[in-house]
Amino acid sequence: MLWERYRVLPEWELCEAACRTPAPKTIRTFPSRLPDAELLRRLRVQGFALEAVPFPPHVYRVVEEPFPIGKTLEHWLGYFYAQESVMAVVAYALLDGTQARVVLDLCAAPGGKTTHLSELLPEGTVVAADTSERRLRALSSNLQRTARLNVLAFRADGRSFPLGAVFDAVLVDAPCSAEGNARDDPRVLRDLPEATRRRLSRLQEALLRRALRLVRPGGVVVYATCTFAPEENEAVVDRVLSERPDFSVEPLSLPVPHAQGLAEFRGRRYDPRLRDAWRVYPHHLDSGGLFVVRLRRAGVEQAEWASPPLVHPSARIPEKEAYRRVERAVRLVTDDLGVAPHHLQAVRWMVAGKHLWLHLCGAWPPARWEPGQRWELVGCGLRAFARWGRGEERPTSWLLQWLGDRVQNRLDLHRDQWDRLLAGQTVAVSRPSGFVALSFQGEVLGAGLVRAGQVRHLIPAERARQLREALSLRAP
């Protein structure tokens, strides 16, 4: 049995007992989008009861849940992320005590830790990478839903992530056997074939080696997994550390109960410095399992960064045309939608294909990447406009949700009107033709288009389906 191999570990009886009980559901909020007090008030009105966990901040345990909290309008709007409390520790492990400006999440999808890093670095830039098309779609959806304007997302294999630029901090949230998720899925407790463990450890080592090459002198790398297996934790870090004497294990100083990392397991000895790694077992935070270790590179060096370009190279359009597109977009937002110009003063724009991105990213790593390395931009902040028809710029619902009550040209619709819109019908309105923000009880939900006295929504189909369900569960 899998459990038998771990009985030699300290606190294992407590860990095993916790693993036999369901994990509580927890959410992490985005106070930059909606203050916690207001979010809790809205959820309380709907019958939810939440209580704050001692650490990390802005994480709440769901005590009472009249229906799945992930189907609330507040989740649809991106005001919180369903995430285990233990997983919210990782971003603090990476950033605690650092002066990070640009960080890299090497295995970013589906985006839980990326969105957290973005929230904790409002003046910084988060670079998120993944290689799976399916996982990148989930990452992109979560970045747009939670309005992460300071995130650059790339399709790139973490094992061969482009060299040339070095980051202040790099996170390797490595794929693993996920034994720490046993409370949610007991199937992860099966014994893995030795060949599978070797394959996973080779992948994990390759990712960690790349991360060590991508961090600047004086910067930090955090390696994390959600498994108990020493073969995927201490053994991986031990082998990679032996090749890099310029890295040391740095103790963490967060207020989190934990067990030490292992210096020995089943006759195999590891670097004694790995005692400063953390094993956070399910009973420590009444959550899942986590292994986390922080590595510091010797030396001091500040990275220099170019700003993101107005025109992404793949767009292949003259800069003059790009400026015209931006000017038209800004004019539509200010003149047609009634947004005061000062709300757009701090943002930047990027033209990439048919999309116009609005962002707050201050760094552009590709300016330093070595030629010939494979990567593809999949996101730069918020997908704000898309071209349609005869070159007309169409504002996205993501943009209008982010602008919220800053939009003056709003059309507040009743529940039955929203039901008709989301069923594919139009609603008669006394408005001039053009774009409009559609709202419900004062909350902007998306973009609409008025033509000949009829309005229809411009919310993507899957998002519209989710919205229809969220509204159906909301009390009248």
C-alpha positions in Angstrom: 0.0 0.0 0.0 1.1 3.5 -0.7 0.6 4.7 2.8 3.0 2.1 4.2 6.0 3.7 2.7 5.4 7.0 4.5 4.8 5.7 8.0 8.4 6.5 8.9 7.7 10.2 8.4 7.1 12.5 11.4 3.4 13.5 12.0 2.3 10.8 9.5 -0.5 9.5 11.7 -2.1 13.0 11.8 -1.6 13.4 8.1 -3.2 10.0 7.3 -6.2 10.8 9.5 -6.7 14.1 7.8 -6.5 12.5 4.4 -9.5 10.3 5.3 -11.8 13.3 5.7 -13.1 15.6 2.9 -11.2 18.8 2.5 -13.2 22.0 3.2 -13.8 24.3 0.2 -11.9 27.6 0.2 -11.8 30.6 -2.0 -9.2 33.4 -2.5 -10.4 36.9 -3.1 -9.1 39.7 -5.3 -9.4 42.8 -3.1 -8.1 45.0 -6.0 -11.4 44.1 -7.8 -13.9 44.1 -4.9 -13.2 44.7 -1.2 -13.5 41.5 0.9 -16.2 43.0 3.1 -18.5 43.8 0.1 -17.9 40.3 -1.4 -18.7 38.6 1.9 -21.9 40.7 2.2 -23.1 39.8 -1.3 -22.4 36.1 -0.6 -24.1 36.2 2.8 -27.3 37.7 1.3 -27.4 34.6 -0.9 -27.1 32.2 2.1 -23.3 31.6 2.1 -21.3 31.6 5.3 -17.5 32.1 5.1 -14.8 32.4 7.7 -11.2 33.7 7.2 -8.4 31.2 7.6 -5.4 32.3 9.8 -3.1 32.3 6.8 -2.8 33.1 3.9 -4.6 36.5 3.8 -7.8 36.9 1.8 -8.5 33.1 1.9 -11.9 32.0 3.3 -13.4 28.7 4.2 -16.9 28.1 2.9 -18.9 27.0 6.0 -22.4 27.1 4.5 -23.1 26.6 0.8 -26.7 26.7 -0.4 -25.5 25.9 -4.0 -22.0 25.6 -5.5 -20.2 28.8 -4.8 -18.5 28.5 -8.2 -21.9 29.1 -9.8 -22.4 32.5 -8.2 -22.5 35.7 -10.3 -19.5 36.9 -8.1 -17.4 33.9 -9.3 -18.5 34.5 -12.9 -17.4 38.1 -12.6 -13.9 37.1 -11.3 -14.2 38.4 -7.8 -12.7 35.2 -6.3 -10.9 32.1 -7.3 -11.7 28.7 -5.8 -8.3 27.5 -4.5 -7.1 25.3 -1.6 -5.7 27.4 1.2 -2.4 25.5 1.1 -1.9 26.4 -2.6 -2.2 30.1 -1.7 0.9 29.7 0.4 3.1 29.3 -2.7 2.9 32.9 -4.0 4.0 34.2 -0.6 6.9 31.7 -0.6 8.1 33.1 -3.8 7.6 36.8 -3.1 8.1 37.1 0.7 11.0 39.5 1.4 11.8 40.1 -2.2 11.8 43.2 -4.4 10.6 41.3 -7.4 9.5 43.3 -10.4 9.2 40.7 -13.1 8.4 37.0 -12.2 8.0 33.9 -14.2 5.4 31.1 -13.6 6.9 28.3 -15.6 4.0 25.9 -15.4 1.1 28.4 -15.1 -2.1 26.7 -16.2 -4.9 26.8 -15.1 -3.9 30.0 -13.4 -4.5 29.8 -9.7 -0.9 30.8 -8.7 -0.5 33.1 -11.7 -3.6 35.2 -10.7 -2.4 35.3 -7.1 1.1 36.5 -8.1 -0.6 39.1 -10.3 -2.7 40.3 -7.3 0.4 40.5 -5.0 2.5 42.4 -7.6 0.2 45.3 -8.8 3.2 47.3 -10.0 5.0 44.3 -11.5 4.7 41.9 -14.4 3.9 38.2 -14.3 5.0 36.1 -17.2 3.0 32.9 -17.4 4.0 29.9 -19.6 2.4 26.5 -20.4 2.6 24.2 -23.3 -0.8 22.4 -23.4 -3.4 23.9 -25.7 -6.2 22.7 -23.4 -4.5 24.0 -20.3 -3.7 27.3 -22.0 -7.4 27.8 -22.8 -8.2 27.4 -19.0 -5.4 29.8 -18.1 -6.6 32.4 -20.6 -10.1 32.2 -19.4 -9.1 32.7 -15.8 -6.8 35.6 -16.6 -9.6 37.3 -18.5 -12.3 36.5 -15.9 -10.2 37.9 -13.1 -9.0 40.9 -15.2 -5.2 40.3 -14.8 -3.9 43.3 -16.7 -0.3 42.7 -15.6 0.1 39.2 -17.0 1.9 38.2 -20.2 0.9 34.6 -21.2 3.0 32.5 -23.6 2.8 29.1 -25.2 6.2 27.7 -24.4 7.6 24.4 -23.0 9.0 25.1 -19.5 11.9 22.7 -20.1 13.1 24.8 -23.1 11.7 28.2 -22.1 13.6 30.9 -24.1 16.9 32.0 -22.6 18.4 35.5 -22.7 16.2 37.2 -20.2 16.6 36.6 -16.4 13.8 37.1 -13.9 13.7 38.3 -10.4 11.8 35.2 -9.3 10.7 32.0 -10.9 8.0 29.6 -9.8 8.1 25.9 -10.8 4.8 24.4 -9.7 5.8 21.1 -11.2 3.4 18.4 -12.6 3.5 15.5 -10.1 1.7 12.4 -8.9 -0.7 14.7 -6.8 -0.8 12.5 -3.7 -1.5 15.6 -1.6 -5.0 15.8 -3.3 -6.1 12.5 -1.7 -8.9 14.2 0.2 -10.6 15.2 -3.0 -9.6 12.2 -5.1 -8.6 9.0 -3.3 -7.5 7.5 -6.6 -4.2 9.4 -6.4 -3.2 7.1 -3.6 -2.5 4.2 -6.0 1.0 2.9 -6.1 2.7 4.3 -9.2 4.9 2.1 -11.4 8.5 2.9 -10.9 8.8 3.9 -14.5 6.1 6.5 -14.0 7.9 8.0 -11.0 11.2 8.1 -13.0 9.4 9.8 -15.9 7.9 12.4 -13.6 11.1 13.1 -11.8 12.9 13.6 -15.1 10.3 16.1 -16.2 10.6 17.9 -12.8 14.4 18.0 -12.9 14.3 19.5 -16.4 11.9 22.2 -15.3 13.9 23.1 -12.2 17.2 23.1 -14.2 15.6 25.6 -16.6 14.3 27.7 -13.8 17.8 28.0 -12.3 19.1 29.3 -15.6 16.2 31.9 -15.9 16.7 33.6 -12.5 19.0 36.6 -12.1 21.9 36.5 -9.5 20.3 37.4 -6.2 16.9 36.2 -7.4 14.8 33.3 -6.0 13.4 30.1 -7.4 10.6 28.2 -5.7 10.0 24.6 -6.5 6.6 23.2 -5.4 4.5 20.1 -5.8 1.3 18.7 -4.3 2.7 15.2 -3.7 4.3 13.5 -0.6 6.8 11.5 -2.7 10.4 12.2 -1.8 11.4 11.0 -5.3 9.5 14.0 -6.8 10.5 16.5 -4.1 13.8 16.2 -2.1 15.4 13.8 -4.6 14.7 16.2 -7.5 16.1 19.2 -5.7 19.1 17.3 -4.4 20.2 16.2 -7.8 19.8 19.7 -9.4 21.4 21.5 -6.4 24.5 19.3 -6.7 25.0 20.8 -10.2 24.6 24.4 -9.1 26.8 25.5 -6.2 25.7 29.1 -6.8 22.3 28.2 -5.3 21.4 27.8 -1.6 18.3 26.7 0.2 16.7 29.7 1.9 14.5 29.1 5.0 10.9 30.3 4.7 9.5 32.6 7.4 5.8 32.4 6.8 3.4 31.8 9.7 2.4 28.3 8.5 2.6 25.0 10.4 4.7 22.5 8.6 7.1 19.6 8.8 10.8 19.8 7.8 12.0 18.6 4.5 13.7 15.2 4.5 17.5 14.6 4.7 17.0 10.8 4.3 14.2 8.4 3.1 14.4 4.6 2.8 18.2 4.6 2.8 18.6 7.5 0.4 20.4 10.6 1.7 19.7 14.1 0.5 21.5 17.4 0.8 21.1 18.3 4.5 20.1 21.8 3.6 16.8 20.4 2.4 15.6 20.3 6.0 14.8 23.9 5.3 12.2 22.8 2.7 8.6 22.6 3.9 6.2 19.7 3.9 2.8 21.1 4.6 0.6 18.1 5.3 -3.3 18.1 5.1 -3.7 18.4 8.9 -1.5 21.5 9.1 -3.9 23.9 7.3 -6.9 21.5 7.0 -6.2 21.5 3.3 -4.2 19.5 0.8 -0.6 18.5 0.8 2.3 20.7 -0.4 6.1 20.4 -0.7 7.8 23.8 -1.2 11.5 24.8 -1.2 13.0 28.2 -1.9 16.4 28.5 -3.6 18.4 31.7 -3.7 21.1 32.4 -6.4 24.3 33.9 -5.2 25.3 37.4 -6.4 23.4 40.6 -7.2 22.3 41.7 -10.5 19.4 43.9 -11.7 17.7 42.9 -14.8 16.9 45.6 -17.5 13.7 45.3 -19.4 12.3 46.7 -22.6 8.6 47.8 -22.6 6.1 45.8 -24.5 5.7 47.0 -28.1 2.6 48.6 -29.5 2.6 46.1 -32.4 3.3 42.5 -31.7 5.7 41.2 -34.5 3.1 38.6 -35.6 0.6 41.4 -36.4 2.6 42.5 -39.5 0.9 45.9 -39.7 2.6 49.4 -39.8 2.9 51.2 -36.5 0.9 54.1 -38.0 -2.1 51.7 -38.6 -1.7 50.4 -35.0 -1.9 53.9 -33.6 -5.1 54.5 -35.6 -6.7 51.4 -34.2 -5.8 52.5 -30.7 -7.2 56.0 -31.3 -10.5 54.5 -32.6 -10.7 52.2 -29.6 -10.1 55.0 -27.1 -12.6 57.2 -28.9 -15.2 54.5 -28.7 -14.6 54.0 -25.0 -14.6 57.7 -24.1 -17.2 59.1 -26.5 -19.6 56.2 -27.1 -19.4 54.4 -23.8 -18.9 57.6 -21.7 -15.7 56.6 -19.8 -13.7 59.6 -18.5 -10.4 59.7 -20.3 -8.3 59.7 -17.1 -9.4 56.1 -16.5 -7.3 55.1 -19.5 -4.2 57.2 -18.8 -2.2 54.5 -17.1 -2.9 51.6 -19.4 -0.9 50.4 -22.4 -2.1 48.9 -25.7 -0.8 46.1 -27.9 -2.0 45.1 -31.3 -1.8 41.4 -32.0 -3.7 40.0 -34.9 -7.3 40.9 -34.8 -7.2 41.6 -31.1 -6.3 44.8 -29.3 -5.0 44.2 -25.8 -5.1 46.6 -22.9 -2.5 45.9 -20.2 -0.3 47.2 -17.4 2.8 45.1 -18.2 6.0 46.9 -17.9 8.4 44.3 -19.2 8.8 42.5 -22.6 11.1 39.5 -22.2 11.1 38.5 -25.9 13.3 41.6 -26.5 16.2 39.6 -24.9 15.3 36.1 -25.9 17.8 34.3 -28.1 16.7 34.0 -31.8 15.2 30.8 -33.0 13.6 29.8 -29.7 10.0 28.7 -29.9 7.3 30.7 -28.2 3.9 32.2 -29.0 2.1 35.1 -27.2 -1.4 34.0 -26.1 -2.3 36.9 -23.9 -1.2 40.4 -22.8 -3.5 41.8 -20.1 -7.1 42.1 -21.1 -8.5 41.2 -24.6 -10.2 44.6 -25.0 -11.2 44.9 -28.7 -11.6 42.6 -31.7 -12.0 43.6 -35.3 -15.2 42.6 -37.0 -17.2 43.5 -40.1 -15.4 46.0 -42.2 -12.6 46.7 -39.8 -14.8 48.0 -37.0 -13.5 47.7 -33.5 -15.8 45.7 -31.2 -15.4 46.1 -27.4 -15.3 42.9 -25.5 -17.4 42.0 -22.5 -14.1 41.5 -20.6 -13.3 45.2 -21.1 -16.7 46.4 -20.0 -16.7 44.2 -16.9 -13.3 45.6 -16.0 -14.5 49.2 -16.6 -17.7 48.5 -14.5 -19.3 51.6 -13.1 -16.8 53.8 -15.0 -19.0 53.3 -18.0 -21.8 55.9 -18.2 -23.6 54.5 -21.3 -25.2 51.6 -19.5 -28.4 49.7 -20.0 -29.7 48.0 -16.8 -31.9 45.1 -17.6 -34.4 43.1 -15.5 -34.1 39.4 -14.9 -36.7 38.5 -17.6 -34.9 40.7 -20.1 -31.6 38.9 -19.4 -33.4 35.6 -19.7 -34.5 36.6 -23.2 -31.1 37.9 -24.2 -29.3 34.8 -23.0 -31.7 32.6 -24.8 -30.6 34.2 -28.1 -33.4 36.7 -28.5 -33.2 40.5 -28.7 -34.9 43.1 -26.4 -36.6 46.3 -27.5 -34.9 49.4 -26.1 -35.2 53.2 -26.6 -31.5 53.7 -27.3 -29.6 55.0 -30.4 -27.7 52.4 -32.3 -24.2 51.5 -31.1 -22.4 49.7 -28.4 -23.6 49.8 -24.8 -22.7 48.2 -21.5 -25.4 45.8 -20.3 -25.9 45.5 -16.5 -28.0 43.7 -13.9 -28.8 45.4 -10.6 -26.1 48.0 -11.4 -23.3 45.4 -12.1 -21.9 45.5 -15.7 -22.1 42.0 -17.1 -21.0 42.6 -20.7 -21.2 44.4 -24.0 -24.3 44.8 -26.0 -25.1 46.1 -29.5 -28.2 48.2 -30.3 -29.5 48.1 -33.8 -32.9 49.5 -34.9 -34.2 49.7 -31.4 -33.2 46.1 -30.5 -30.3 45.1 -28.3 -28.4 41.8 -28.3 -25.6 40.7 -26.1 -22.0 40.2 -27.2 -21.0 37.7 -24.5 -19.2 34.6 -25.8 -21.4 31.5 -25.9 -19.9 29.5 -23.1 -19.7 32.5 -20.8 -23.4 33.3 -21.7 -24.4 29.8 -20.7 -22.6 30.1 -17.4 -24.2 33.5 -16.8 -27.6 32.2 -17.4 -27.1 29.5 -14.8 -25.7 32.0 -12.3 -28.7 34.3 -12.7 -31.1 31.4 -12.4 -29.6 30.5 -9.0 -29.8 34.1 -7.7 -32.7 35.0 -5.6 -35.2 37.5 -7.2 
